[in-house]
Amino acid sequence: MAKQPKRIKAWTGDRDATHAVAEAIALVKANAKAKFDETIEISVNLGVDPRHADQQVRGVVQLPSGTGRDVRVAVFAKDAKAAEATAAGAEVVGAEDLVEKIQNGFMDFDRVIASPDMMALVGRLGKVLGPRGLMPNPKVGTVTPNVAQAVKDAKSGAVEFRVEKAGIVHAGIGKASFTEEALLINVKALIDALNKAKPSGAKGVYVKKIGLSSTMGPGFKVDVASINA
């Protein structure tokens, strides 16, 4: 039988028990001992079947405490809109030239925003951006005439969420260096956004299970009822 790495042996906390959200956050932080600032991640098991159109869950949430990430933003815009995006802090701004650049392999960005008039152009990149979850979409505010505000939101803590085939939503809700209170605020904001995005076809229990973990650490189960306690 293979030996467990020292970092796994050093993990503390009951991973089989269900913890109040504040306790789970404390346990995740205590076990985040990597040499880098680990991302704190949440997994939410929803009572939906994404195969049905009326049970899709997708949206965006502004995390009050931010994400702790330096988000690189690419914007498809021209003229005045391009200037606004650049002034707002977008790293990459362009139109046909940006399409060509991406088609040639450039992917040095984390979020893509487009003004509505650019979507016919951006559509050419569907096979490249789609599988990576980067395709601009008006439902999550990444297709908008107000590109400057979208850039500012992306850089200040906006997180997109989308339910996967198994009915699970994964998202980063901060860094291990965040305070427990800051992480708790972000968790509550995300769960609130998921509840507001509850689809019409969802039946029975909607938020079924919640888990918290860090990039290199163990996962801990969260008592769903404790989120709103």
PEDAUR-V209964 format. One record per residue. N is the residue number from 1. PHI is phi in whole degrees, -180 to 180 (999 if undefined). Layout:
N,PHI / N,PHI
//
This chain:
1,999 / 2,-67 / 3,-75 / 4,-77 / 5,-59 / 6,-57 / 7,-65 / 8,-73 / 9,-62 / 10,-81 / 11,-61 / 12,-122 / 13,100 / 14,-87 / 15,-82 / 16,-92 / 17,-78 / 18,-101 / 19,-111 / 20,-61 / 21,-58 / 22,-64 / 23,-67 / 24,-62 / 25,-62 / 26,-61 / 27,-68 / 28,-63 / 29,-63 / 30,-65 / 31,-99 / 32,-88 / 33,-113 / 34,-67 / 35,-79 / 36,-123 / 37,-79 / 38,-65 / 39,-80 / 40,-92 / 41,-117 / 42,-119 / 43,-124 / 44,-122 / 45,-90 / 46,-101 / 47,-83 / 48,-134 / 49,-118 / 50,-61 / 51,-69 / 52,-97 / 53,-60 / 54,-88 / 55,-127 / 56,-79 / 57,-127 / 58,-153 / 59,179 / 60,-140 / 61,-134 / 62,-92 / 63,-75 / 64,-58 / 65,-93 / 66,79 / 67,-110 / 68,80 / 69,-103 / 70,-92 / 71,-83 / 72,-92 / 73,-115 / 74,-109 / 75,-127 / 76,-97 / 77,-162 / 78,-127 / 79,52 / 80,-62 / 81,-65 / 82,-64 / 83,-65 / 84,-64 / 85,-64 / 86,-64 / 87,-65 / 88,-80 / 89,112 / 90,-64 / 91,-76 / 92,-131 / 93,-135 / 94,-178 / 95,-136 / 96,-59 / 97,-64 / 98,-73 / 99,-58 / 100,-63 / 101,-62 / 102,-69 / 103,-61 / 104,-91 / 105,110 / 106,-70 / 107,-141 / 108,-85 / 109,-160 / 110,-111 / 111,-142 / 112,-120 / 113,-123 / 114,-143 / 115,-76 / 116,-54 / 117,-70 / 118,-95 / 119,-68 / 120,-63 / 121,-73 / 122,-64 / 123,-56 / 124,-65 / 125,-100 / 126,-54 / 127,-73 / 128,-92 / 129,-82 / 130,-55 / 131,-60 / 132,-92 / 133,70 / 134,-108 / 135,-67 / 136,-58 / 137,-148 / 138,-62 / 139,-66 / 140,-114 / 141,78 / 142,-99 / 143,-117 / 144,-159 / 145,-72 / 146,-97 / 147,-66 / 148,-61 / 149,-65 / 150,-63 / 151,-65 / 152,-62 / 153,-64 / 154,-60 / 155,-84 / 156,-107 / 157,126 / 158,-75 / 159,-125 / 160,-84 / 161,-133 / 162,-153 / 163,-70 / 164,-88 / 165,-56 / 166,-83 / 167,84 / 168,-114 / 169,-110 / 170,-111 / 171,-159 / 172,-87 / 173,-121 / 174,141 / 175,-121 / 176,-62 / 177,-76 / 178,-66 / 179,-71 / 180,-61 / 181,-64 / 182,-64 / 183,-68 / 184,-62 / 185,-61 / 186,-67 / 187,-59 / 188,-63 / 189,-65 / 190,-67 / 191,-63 / 192,-62 / 193,-65 / 194,-65 / 195,-64 / 196,-69 / 197,-92 / 198,-57 / 199,-76 / 200,-63 / 201,-84 / 202,-72 / 203,-122 / 204,71 / 205,-69 / 206,-88 / 207,-90 / 208,-89 / 209,-141 / 210,-134 / 211,-131 / 212,-124 / 213,-156 / 214,-113 / 215,-53 / 216,-113 / 217,-104 / 218,-76 / 219,-100 / 220,-129 / 221,-78 / 222,-115 / 223,-71 / 224,-57 / 225,-63 / 226,-74 / 227,-63 / 228,-102 / 229,-75
//
